[in-house]
């Protein structure tokens, strides 16, 4: 069994695209996923599956959520090992920075990240941007909502990526390390 996380883009932000996490857990469990857990209200769900295809899970979950819950949102699925790689490659790990000001951009296609590599050479003032093989990392000195680098990354990823702050990435990583409750 492989442990995964499904990351939804843009749900439960404001009044649009609302999904109750209890409904999401029930839906994923009904789809045959086991040890389903959600984190926060922003669309992070961990689960176990015997299938190892993250892309197939993403498509399957997106279609089911649209059909059953009436919300169409991008879903990126990452295996626990992928999130572990994201955590280990954090260029800000050695610094004692506020984790709520570090934004991580994830995509279902890591080659999309490499297309953003020229952005890392741009001048971002007191912000910092690093593109790694598994994620883009942005230090948002003035906060995520004020970040020009974050806007550039999201624009560059268009409808292929989503972001999480570092505190959330760490919580997701911890959830993914848990043993399954049932099999």
Secondary structure in CASP SS format (residue, H / E / C, confidence):
PFRMAT SS
TARGET T0000
AUTHOR 0000-0000-0000
METHOD secondary structure of the structure
MODEL  1
X C 1.00
X E 1.00
X E 1.00
X E 1.00
X E 1.00
X E 1.00
X E 1.00
X E 1.00
X C 1.00
X C 1.00
X C 1.00
X C 1.00
X E 1.00
X C 1.00
X C 1.00
X E 1.00
X C 1.00
X C 1.00
X C 1.00
X C 1.00
X H 1.00
X H 1.00
X H 1.00
X H 1.00
X H 1.00
X H 1.00
X H 1.00
X H 1.00
X H 1.00
X H 1.00
X C 1.00
X C 1.00
X C 1.00
X E 1.00
X E 1.00
X E 1.00
X E 1.00
X E 1.00
X E 1.00
X C 1.00
X C 1.00
X C 1.00
X C 1.00
X E 1.00
X E 1.00
X E 1.00
X E 1.00
X E 1.00
X E 1.00
X C 1.00
X C 1.00
X C 1.00
X C 1.00
X H 1.00
X H 1.00
X H 1.00
X H 1.00
X H 1.00
X H 1.00
X H 1.00
X H 1.00
X H 1.00
X H 1.00
X H 1.00
X H 1.00
X H 1.00
X H 1.00
X H 1.00
X H 1.00
X C 1.00
X C 1.00
X C 1.00
X C 1.00
X C 1.00
X E 1.00
X E 1.00
X E 1.00
X E 1.00
X E 1.00
X H 1.00
X H 1.00
X H 1.00
X H 1.00
X H 1.00
X H 1.00
X H 1.00
X H 1.00
X H 1.00
X C 1.00
X C 1.00
X C 1.00
X C 1.00
X C 1.00
X C 1.00
X C 1.00
X C 1.00
X C 1.00
X C 1.00
X H 1.00
X H 1.00
X H 1.00
X E 1.00
X E 1.00
X E 1.00
X E 1.00
X E 1.00
X E 1.00
X C 1.00
X C 1.00
X H 1.00
X H 1.00
X H 1.00
X H 1.00
X H 1.00
X H 1.00
X C 1.00
X H 1.00
X H 1.00
X H 1.00
X H 1.00
X H 1.00
X C 1.00
X C 1.00
X C 1.00
X C 1.00
X C 1.00
X C 1.00
X E 1.00
X E 1.00
X E 1.00
X E 1.00
X C 1.00
X C 1.00
X C 1.00
X C 1.00
X E 1.00
X E 1.00
X E 1.00
X E 1.00
X C 1.00
X C 1.00
X C 1.00
X C 1.00
X H 1.00
X H 1.00
X H 1.00
X C 1.00
X H 1.00
X H 1.00
X H 1.00
X H 1.00
X H 1.00
X H 1.00
X H 1.00
X H 1.00
X H 1.00
X H 1.00
X H 1.00
X H 1.00
X H 1.00
X E 1.00
X E 1.00
X E 1.00
X E 1.00
X E 1.00
X H 1.00
X H 1.00
X H 1.00
X H 1.00
X H 1.00
X H 1.00
X H 1.00
X H 1.00
X H 1.00
X H 1.00
X H 1.00
X H 1.00
X C 1.00
X C 1.00
X C 1.00
X C 1.00
X C 1.00
X C 1.00
END
